[in-house]
Amino acid sequence: MCEANIFIVNPKTAEEDPGELFLEAVDRIIPEGENVWRLTSIFGEQKTLVGRIHSMKLVDHRILFERLDP
């Protein structure tokens, strides 16, 4: 399986804090505009996130985003 879990992190504490789970088993990340992303899980659940990618740990199936104000 190639899906990843999306977590929201604070960029200042991302190394110590695992972050807040936003959406599990995401297989599609589609840009919808500047810093706006549509995420779709393998279960068909969709969420929109306003933020930017902080880091990706693909071996651990984790993508970390930091939220931005809309």
Sequence and secondary structure as in RCSB ss.txt:
>XXXX:A:sequence
MCEANIFIVNPKTAEEDPGELFLEAVDRIIPEGENVWRLTSIFGEQKTLVGRIHSMKLVDHRILFERLDP
>XXXX:A:secstr
   EEEEE  TTTTTT   EEEEEEEEEEEEEETTEEEEEETTS EEEEEEEEEEEEGGGTEEEEEE   
